[in-house]
Amino acid sequence: MGGRAGKPAKQQAPSSDLDWPGAGQEVAFRRALIRWFRRHQRDLPWREQPDGYRIWVSEIMLQQTQVATVVAYYQRFLQRFPEVNSLAEADESEVLKLWEGLGYYRRARQLHAAARQIVARHGGEFPSTFADVLALPGVGRYTAGAIMSIAFDQPQPILEGNTIRVFARLLGMTECAREKASEQRLWSFSQSLLPPGEGSRDLNQGLMELGSELCRVRQPACLLCPVSRWCRAFAEGIQDQLPVLTPRMEYVPRQDGLVLIRRGRKLLLRKCAEGEHWTGLWDFPRVTLAEAAPQPVSPQVSRLAEQAFQRELGLSVAVEPAGKRLKHAVTKYRITLDCFWGKLQGRVPKGRGEWAWVAAEELPRLALNATGRKVADWLAEAM
């Protein structure tokens, strides 16, 4: 399938007339790729009716998220918000609730804001020009190009994770693909592949499908690839070594604390304020205890938690361990989250987000972040 470990034997080198771009091979390349795509494309719900609104929603959901995860979210979202106006009229909390568990919640807030912009500026009709789509909150050059090509079959180039990998291998690009000059070259290459008239819809989808299904990060299925004859990396046996990317992020360990404060069957929750990581979502009060490897919960750690709740949230509380520990990741942090039972000393602080006493049976209806939801599910069994 892909190249073997170590330095693989070279395949027959491509002739000079296969140099990309502008080699006169674009027509044959497009035909081979589109033919393969039409035969082998996955059955995805946004492909059933590829209008601007549906493709936009799918592309926003697919940012930083796997297709298999997105499908169910997309179907639920479209069932509740079948067109722009229904999304624009919704309360943000409902949008966030439907997004719960998908992560990167800023996408949901920007999607909601963009829907309202479409209603205000375009009368509720999804815009059909590249400039207007690019002007929407949360839409960058790639997303705008994907929407215009897939929904409207307009010749717009695309460049994202899958196509960066495909293009770098086709070109045999040994330079770092994330450098500015390399990105400009890849954008130009993507542009050079576009047909002059119709056909960009299937071409761009085919490129992304190829990267997802065959031209994978590990063990690319080169012998099944419909365009391997145009691939310099395959010809030189270096497909497993490309693309060259920047070093992976070095993650930082962090220990957080979350406090469960009860008043009868109600629990104290806080809506994260603007500028915080989970803006607009509800959460149990939580703080950072230390940016270091997690320590076992002890009286010393409990005192540290009490000080942090007072310092970060203005919350005066006495805590004791709840015996619940979760692990998760946020941006560069690998977080160990320890839960505490808490006894409120004084009043609920004002500011620093919105506070509310919430009955246990109401928790399923609130939009919580992923770890907050896990804690709520645990509480449902414990209470």
TINUVO-754013 format. One record per residue (C-alpha): residue number from 1; residue in three letters; x, y, z. Coordinates in steps of 0.05 Angstrom, whole numbers, plus 32768, in hexadecimal, padded with zeros to 4 digits. Each point is the difference from the previous one (the first is absolute). Example, Ala and Ser with C-alpha at 12.3 -4.5 7.8 and 13.67 -1.06 7.14 Angstrom:
<atoms>
ATOM,nr,rest,c1,c2,c3
ATOM,1,ALA,80F6,7FA6,809C
ATOM,2,SER,801B,8045,7FF3
</atoms>
This chain:
<atoms>
ATOM,nr,rest,c1,c2,c3
ATOM,1,MET,8000,8000,8000
ATOM,2,GLY,802C,803A,8019
ATOM,3,GLY,804C,8003,8000
ATOM,4,ARG,8027,7FD4,8030
ATOM,5,ALA,8026,8018,803D
ATOM,6,GLY,8045,801C,7FF3
ATOM,7,LYS,8016,8017,7FBC
ATOM,8,PRO,7FD4,7FDE,7FCD
ATOM,9,ALA,8016,7FEB,7FBB
ATOM,10,LYS,7FF3,8035,7FCD
ATOM,11,GLN,7FC8,7FF8,7FCE
ATOM,12,GLN,800A,8015,7FB9
ATOM,13,ALA,800A,804C,8001
ATOM,14,PRO,7FCA,8028,7FDC
ATOM,15,SER,8013,8021,7FBF
ATOM,16,SER,800C,804B,7FFE
ATOM,17,ASP,7FBD,800D,7FDE
ATOM,18,LEU,7FDF,7FEB,8041
ATOM,19,ASP,801E,803A,8027
ATOM,20,TRP,7FCB,8027,8025
ATOM,21,PRO,7FDF,8030,7FF5
ATOM,22,GLY,7FF3,8014,7FB8
ATOM,23,ALA,8017,7FBE,7FE2
ATOM,24,GLY,7FC4,7FF6,7FD3
ATOM,25,GLN,7FEB,7FC4,802A
ATOM,26,GLU,7FC7,8022,8026
ATOM,27,VAL,7FC8,7FE7,7FD3
ATOM,28,ALA,8014,7FB7,8005
ATOM,29,PHE,800D,8007,804B
ATOM,30,ARG,7FBB,801F,800B
ATOM,31,ARG,7FDD,7FCA,7FD8
ATOM,32,ALA,8022,7FC8,8026
ATOM,33,LEU,7FF1,801E,8044
ATOM,34,ILE,7FB8,8013,7FF2
ATOM,35,ARG,7FF1,7FBB,7FE2
ATOM,36,TRP,801C,7FDF,8040
ATOM,37,PHE,7FD9,8030,802D
ATOM,38,ARG,7FBE,7FF4,7FDE
ATOM,39,ARG,8009,7FB5,8007
ATOM,40,HIS,801A,7FFE,8047
ATOM,41,GLN,7FE7,803E,8025
ATOM,42,ARG,7FE4,7FF5,8046
ATOM,43,ASP,7FB6,8008,800C
ATOM,44,LEU,7FFF,803F,802B
ATOM,45,PRO,7FC1,8027,8012
ATOM,46,TRP,8019,8044,7FE8
ATOM,47,ARG,800C,7FE3,7FBB
ATOM,48,GLU,7FB6,7FEF,7FF8
ATOM,49,GLN,7FEC,8049,7FF7
ATOM,50,PRO,803F,802A,7FF8
ATOM,51,ASP,7FE4,8046,8006
ATOM,52,GLY,8026,803A,8020
ATOM,53,TYR,7FE1,7FFB,8045
ATOM,54,ARG,800A,7FB5,8008
ATOM,55,ILE,8047,8000,7FE5
ATOM,56,TRP,8011,803B,802D
ATOM,57,VAL,7FE6,7FDD,803F
ATOM,58,SER,8026,7FC0,7FEE
ATOM,59,GLU,8041,8024,7FF1
ATOM,60,ILE,7FFE,8026,8043
ATOM,61,MET,7FF2,7FBF,8025
ATOM,62,LEU,8038,7FDC,7FDB
ATOM,63,GLN,8034,8032,8017
ATOM,64,GLN,802E,7FD9,8030
ATOM,65,THR,7FCE,7FC7,8003
ATOM,66,GLN,7FFC,7FBB,7FDF
ATOM,67,VAL,7FC8,7FF1,7FCD
ATOM,68,ALA,7FE7,7FC4,8029
ATOM,69,THR,7FF5,802E,803C
ATOM,70,VAL,7FDE,8037,7FD9
ATOM,71,VAL,7FCA,7FD8,7FDC
ATOM,72,ALA,7FD1,7FF7,803B
ATOM,73,TYR,800A,8048,8018
ATOM,74,TYR,7FF2,801A,7FBA
ATOM,75,GLN,7FBF,7FD9,7FF9
ATOM,76,ARG,7FE6,8018,8044
ATOM,77,PHE,8014,8047,7FF1
ATOM,78,LEU,7FDE,8001,7FBC
ATOM,79,GLN,7FC1,7FE0,801D
ATOM,80,ARG,7FFA,803A,8031
ATOM,81,PHE,801C,8037,7FD3
ATOM,82,PRO,7FED,7FED,7FB8
ATOM,83,GLU,8010,8044,7FE4
ATOM,84,VAL,8023,8042,8011
ATOM,85,ASN,7FC5,8024,801F
ATOM,86,SER,7FF1,7FCA,8034
ATOM,87,LEU,8049,8001,8016
ATOM,88,ALA,8002,804C,8003
ATOM,89,GLU,7FC1,8003,802A
ATOM,90,ALA,8019,7FCD,8033
ATOM,91,ASP,801C,8010,8044
ATOM,92,GLU,804B,7FF6,8004
ATOM,93,SER,7FF7,7FD0,803A
ATOM,94,GLU,7FD7,7FD1,7FD4
ATOM,95,VAL,8036,8002,7FCA
ATOM,96,LEU,8035,7FF0,8033
ATOM,97,LYS,7FD6,7FC7,801C
ATOM,98,LEU,7FFB,7FDF,7FBC
ATOM,99,TRP,804C,800A,7FF8
ATOM,100,GLU,800F,7FE1,8044
ATOM,101,GLY,8037,7FCC,7FFB
ATOM,102,LEU,8018,8017,7FBB
ATOM,103,GLY,8033,802E,801F
ATOM,104,TYR,801F,8041,7FE7
ATOM,105,TYR,7FC1,8025,8015
ATOM,106,ARG,8016,8041,7FE1
ATOM,107,ARG,7FEB,7FE1,7FBE
ATOM,108,ALA,7FB8,7FFB,8019
ATOM,109,ARG,7FFE,8048,8018
ATOM,110,GLN,801D,8019,7FBE
ATOM,111,LEU,7FCF,7FD4,7FD8
ATOM,112,HIS,7FC7,8020,8027
ATOM,113,ALA,801C,8046,7FF6
ATOM,114,ALA,800A,7FF3,7FB6
ATOM,115,ALA,7FB8,7FE8,7FF8
ATOM,116,ARG,7FE8,8042,801D
ATOM,117,GLN,802E,8025,7FD1
ATOM,118,ILE,7FE4,7FDA,7FC5
ATOM,119,VAL,7FB9,8014,8015
ATOM,120,ALA,8014,8049,800A
ATOM,121,ARG,8029,8009,7FC1
ATOM,122,HIS,7FE5,7FCC,7FCF
ATOM,123,GLY,7FB7,7FF8,8014
ATOM,124,GLY,800B,7FBA,801B
ATOM,125,GLU,801B,7FE6,7FBE
ATOM,126,PHE,8044,7FDF,8005
ATOM,127,PRO,8030,802D,7FD8
ATOM,128,SER,801A,7FE6,7FBD
ATOM,129,THR,803F,8029,7FF7
ATOM,130,PHE,8045,7FEF,801C
ATOM,131,ALA,8009,8046,801F
ATOM,132,ASP,7FBD,7FFD,8025
ATOM,133,VAL,800D,7FB9,801A
ATOM,134,LEU,8047,8013,8016
ATOM,135,ALA,7FE2,803B,8027
ATOM,136,LEU,7FD8,7FD1,802D
ATOM,137,PRO,801A,7FF6,8047
ATOM,138,GLY,8029,7FC1,8006
ATOM,139,VAL,800C,7FF8,7FB5
ATOM,140,GLY,8046,8002,7FE5
ATOM,141,ARG,801D,7FF7,7FBA
ATOM,142,TYR,7FFC,7FB4,8000
ATOM,143,THR,7FB9,7FFD,801B
ATOM,144,ALA,7FE7,8035,7FCF
ATOM,145,GLY,8021,7FDB,7FC7
ATOM,146,ALA,7FE3,7FBD,8015
ATOM,147,ILE,7FBA,801E,8006
ATOM,148,MET,8003,8023,7FBD
ATOM,149,SER,801B,7FC4,7FDA
ATOM,150,ILE,7FD5,7FCA,8021
ATOM,151,ALA,7FBF,8027,8005
ATOM,152,PHE,8005,802B,7FC2
ATOM,153,ASP,8033,7FDB,7FD5
ATOM,154,GLN,802A,803F,7FFB
ATOM,155,PRO,804B,7FF7,7FF1
ATOM,156,GLN,801F,8010,8044
ATOM,157,PRO,803F,7FE0,801A
ATOM,158,ILE,8001,7FDC,8044
ATOM,159,LEU,8038,7FF1,8031
ATOM,160,GLU,7FF5,7FDA,8041
ATOM,161,GLY,8020,7FC5,8024
ATOM,162,ASN,7FEE,7FCA,7FCD
ATOM,163,THR,8011,8029,7FC2
ATOM,164,ILE,8041,801A,801E
ATOM,165,ARG,8015,7FB7,8006
ATOM,166,VAL,7FE8,7FEE,7FBA
ATOM,167,PHE,8020,803C,7FDF
ATOM,168,ALA,8042,7FFA,8025
ATOM,169,ARG,8006,7FB8,7FE9
ATOM,170,LEU,7FEC,800F,7FB9
ATOM,171,LEU,8035,8037,7FFD
ATOM,172,GLY,8034,7FD9,8027
ATOM,173,MET,8005,803E,802D
ATOM,174,THR,8038,7FF5,8032
ATOM,175,GLU,7FFC,8046,801D
ATOM,176,CYS,7FD5,800C,803E
ATOM,177,ALA,7FB9,8004,7FE6
ATOM,178,ARG,7FED,8032,8036
ATOM,179,GLU,8032,8035,7FEB
ATOM,180,LYS,7FE2,803D,7FDE
ATOM,181,ALA,8024,7FF3,7FBD
ATOM,182,SER,7FE9,7FB7,8001
ATOM,183,GLU,7FB8,8012,800F
ATOM,184,GLN,8000,8032,7FC7
ATOM,185,ARG,801B,7FCA,7FD2
ATOM,186,LEU,7FCA,7FCF,8016
ATOM,187,TRP,7FC9,8033,7FF6
ATOM,188,SER,801A,800E,7FBA
ATOM,189,PHE,8003,7FB5,7FF2
ATOM,190,SER,7FB8,7FF8,8018
ATOM,191,GLN,7FEC,8039,7FD2
ATOM,192,SER,8024,7FE1,7FC5
ATOM,193,LEU,7FD7,7FC0,8006
ATOM,194,LEU,7FBC,8022,7FFA
ATOM,195,PRO,7FD8,7FF6,7FC0
ATOM,196,PRO,7FF0,8040,7FD9
ATOM,197,GLY,7FB5,7FF3,8003
ATOM,198,GLU,7FD7,7FCE,8028
ATOM,199,GLY,801E,7FC6,8027
ATOM,200,SER,8020,8022,803C
ATOM,201,ARG,7FCB,7FE1,802E
ATOM,202,ASP,8016,7FB8,7FF2
ATOM,203,LEU,8049,8012,7FF8
ATOM,204,ASN,8007,8021,8045
ATOM,205,GLN,7FD6,7FCB,8022
ATOM,206,GLY,802A,7FCB,7FDD
ATOM,207,LEU,8041,801F,8019
ATOM,208,MET,7FE6,8000,8048
ATOM,209,GLU,7FE4,7FBA,7FF9
ATOM,210,LEU,8042,7FE8,7FE5
ATOM,211,GLY,8026,801C,803B
ATOM,212,SER,7FCF,7FE3,8031
ATOM,213,GLU,7FF8,7FBA,7FE3
ATOM,214,LEU,8040,7FEF,7FD9
ATOM,215,CYS,8036,8035,8008
ATOM,216,ARG,8000,7FF7,804B
ATOM,217,VAL,8033,801A,8032
ATOM,218,ARG,801A,7FB9,800D
ATOM,219,GLN,8002,7FC7,7FCF
ATOM,220,PRO,7FE4,8025,7FC3
ATOM,221,ALA,7FDD,7FD0,7FD0
ATOM,222,CYS,802A,8014,7FC4
ATOM,223,LEU,7FF0,7FC2,7FD7
ATOM,224,LEU,7FB6,8011,8003
ATOM,225,CYS,800A,804A,7FF2
ATOM,226,PRO,7FE0,8017,7FBE
ATOM,227,VAL,8034,8036,7FF6
ATOM,228,SER,8040,7FDE,8018
ATOM,229,ARG,801F,8006,7FBA
ATOM,230,TRP,8004,804C,800C
ATOM,231,CYS,801D,7FFA,8046
ATOM,232,ARG,804A,8012,8008
ATOM,233,ALA,8002,7FE6,8048
ATOM,234,PHE,7FE7,7FBC,7FE9
ATOM,235,ALA,8031,7FFF,7FC5
ATOM,236,GLU,803A,800F,802F
ATOM,237,GLY,7FE7,7FD2,8038
ATOM,238,ILE,7FFC,8038,8033
ATOM,239,GLN,7FB4,8004,800A
ATOM,240,ASP,8006,7FEA,8049
ATOM,241,GLN,802F,803A,800E
ATOM,242,LEU,7FD2,8037,7FE5
ATOM,243,PRO,7FE6,8032,800F
ATOM,244,VAL,8035,8021,802B
ATOM,245,LEU,7FDB,8025,8037
ATOM,246,THR,8013,802A,803C
ATOM,247,PRO,8011,7FDA,8040
ATOM,248,ARG,7FC4,7FE9,8029
ATOM,249,MET,7FEA,802A,803A
ATOM,250,GLU,8021,7FF0,8042
ATOM,251,TYR,7FC7,7FF6,8032
ATOM,252,VAL,8002,801C,8047
ATOM,253,PRO,7FE4,7FD8,803B
ATOM,254,ARG,7FCE,8025,802C
ATOM,255,GLN,7FD7,7FEF,803D
ATOM,256,ASP,7FBB,8020,8006
ATOM,257,GLY,7FCC,7FFF,8036
ATOM,258,LEU,7FB4,7FFF,7FFA
ATOM,259,VAL,7FD1,800A,803B
ATOM,260,LEU,7FBA,7FE4,800A
ATOM,261,ILE,7FD7,802C,802E
ATOM,262,ARG,7FBB,7FE7,8012
ATOM,263,ARG,7FC3,8023,801B
ATOM,264,GLY,7FCC,7FCA,8008
ATOM,265,ARG,7FFA,7FDF,7FBB
ATOM,266,LYS,801D,803E,7FDE
ATOM,267,LEU,8048,800A,7FEB
ATOM,268,LEU,8026,8041,7FF6
ATOM,269,LEU,8014,800B,7FB7
ATOM,270,ARG,8022,8038,7FDC
ATOM,271,LYS,7FFA,8016,7FB7
ATOM,272,CYS,8045,800E,7FE4
ATOM,273,ALA,800B,8049,7FF1
ATOM,274,GLU,8015,8020,7FBF
ATOM,275,GLY,8049,7FF3,7FF0
ATOM,276,GLU,8003,7FBF,8028
ATOM,277,HIS,800C,7FBE,7FDD
ATOM,278,TRP,7FB8,7FE7,8005
ATOM,279,THR,7FDD,8043,7FF6
ATOM,280,GLY,7FB5,7FF9,8005
ATOM,281,LEU,8001,7FB9,801C
ATOM,282,TRP,7FEC,7FED,8047
ATOM,283,ASP,8032,7FDE,802D
ATOM,284,PHE,800B,7FEE,8049
ATOM,285,PRO,8030,8032,801F
ATOM,286,ARG,8047,7FEB,7FED
ATOM,287,VAL,8045,801E,8009
ATOM,288,THR,8048,7FF1,7FEF
ATOM,289,LEU,8027,7FE2,8039
ATOM,290,ALA,8045,7FFA,7FE1
ATOM,291,GLU,8023,7FFB,7FBC
ATOM,292,ALA,8026,7FC2,8013
ATOM,293,ALA,7FF8,7FB5,8003
ATOM,294,PRO,7FC2,7FEF,8029
ATOM,295,GLN,8008,7FF1,804A
ATOM,296,PRO,7FD4,7FCF,8027
ATOM,297,VAL,7FC7,8024,8023
ATOM,298,SER,8016,800F,8047
ATOM,299,PRO,7FEF,8033,8036
ATOM,300,GLN,8035,802D,7FE2
ATOM,301,VAL,7FE1,7FFC,7FBB
ATOM,302,SER,7FBB,800D,801E
ATOM,303,ARG,801A,8040,8021
ATOM,304,LEU,8020,8014,7FBE
ATOM,305,ALA,7FBC,7FF6,7FDF
ATOM,306,GLU,7FDC,802B,8034
ATOM,307,GLN,8033,8038,7FF4
ATOM,308,ALA,7FF8,7FFA,7FB4
ATOM,309,PHE,7FB4,8004,8002
ATOM,310,GLN,8004,803E,802B
ATOM,311,ARG,8036,8021,7FD5
ATOM,312,GLU,7FE5,7FEF,7FBA
ATOM,313,LEU,7FB5,8001,800B
ATOM,314,GLY,7FF5,8025,8042
ATOM,315,LEU,7FE0,7FC1,801A
ATOM,316,SER,800A,7FF3,804A
ATOM,317,VAL,7FF8,7FB5,800A
ATOM,318,ALA,8019,7FC7,802C
ATOM,319,VAL,800F,7FC2,7FD8
ATOM,320,GLU,800B,7FB6,8008
ATOM,321,PRO,8012,7FCD,7FCB
ATOM,322,ALA,7FC6,7FE1,7FD9
ATOM,323,GLY,8029,7FC6,7FE7
ATOM,324,LYS,7FF6,8011,7FB7
ATOM,325,ARG,8039,800E,7FD0
ATOM,326,LEU,7FFC,800D,7FB5
ATOM,327,LYS,8035,800B,7FCB
ATOM,328,HIS,7FF7,802B,7FC1
ATOM,329,ALA,8024,8030,7FD3
ATOM,330,VAL,7FF6,804A,7FF2
ATOM,331,THR,802D,8023,7FCC
ATOM,332,LYS,8047,7FF1,8017
ATOM,333,TYR,7FED,7FE4,8044
ATOM,334,ARG,7FF8,7FB8,8017
ATOM,335,ILE,7FD2,8009,803B
ATOM,336,THR,7FF2,7FD6,803D
ATOM,337,LEU,7FBE,8018,801E
ATOM,338,ASP,7FF2,7FF0,8049
ATOM,339,CYS,7FBA,8008,801C
ATOM,340,PHE,7FF0,8019,8046
ATOM,341,TRP,7FC1,8006,802A
ATOM,342,GLY,7FFA,8047,8019
ATOM,343,LYS,7FDD,8025,8038
ATOM,344,LEU,7FF2,8048,7FED
ATOM,345,GLN,8017,8033,8034
ATOM,346,GLY,7FDC,8040,7FF3
ATOM,347,ARG,7FDA,8015,7FC1
ATOM,348,VAL,8008,7FEE,7FB8
ATOM,349,PRO,802F,8034,7FE2
ATOM,350,LYS,7FE8,8033,7FCE
ATOM,351,GLY,8020,8005,7FBC
ATOM,352,ARG,8035,7FD2,7FE4
ATOM,353,GLY,7FCB,7FDF,7FD5
ATOM,354,GLU,7FB7,7FF2,800D
ATOM,355,TRP,7FEE,7FD4,803C
ATOM,356,ALA,7FC3,7FD5,800B
ATOM,357,TRP,7FE5,7FCB,802E
ATOM,358,VAL,7FEA,7FC7,7FD3
ATOM,359,ALA,7FD5,7FC4,8013
ATOM,360,ALA,8022,7FBD,7FF0
ATOM,361,GLU,7FC7,7FED,7FD1
ATOM,362,GLU,800C,8040,7FD7
ATOM,363,LEU,8049,7FF0,7FF1
ATOM,364,PRO,7FF1,7FD8,7FC0
ATOM,365,ARG,7FDF,803D,7FE1
ATOM,366,LEU,803C,802E,800B
ATOM,367,ALA,803A,8008,7FD0
ATOM,368,LEU,803C,7FE8,8027
ATOM,369,ASN,8048,7FF6,7FE9
ATOM,370,ALA,8016,7FB8,7FF7
ATOM,371,THR,801E,7FF4,8045
ATOM,372,GLY,7FC7,8025,8021
ATOM,373,ARG,7FD0,7FD0,7FDE
ATOM,374,LYS,8029,7FC4,8019
ATOM,375,VAL,7FFC,801C,8047
ATOM,376,ALA,7FB5,800B,7FF9
ATOM,377,ASP,7FF6,7FB8,7FE8
ATOM,378,TRP,8029,7FE7,803B
ATOM,379,LEU,7FD6,802A,8030
ATOM,380,ALA,7FC0,7FE4,7FE3
ATOM,381,GLU,8016,7FBC,8017
ATOM,382,ALA,801D,8018,8043
ATOM,383,MET,7FC6,802C,8017
</atoms>
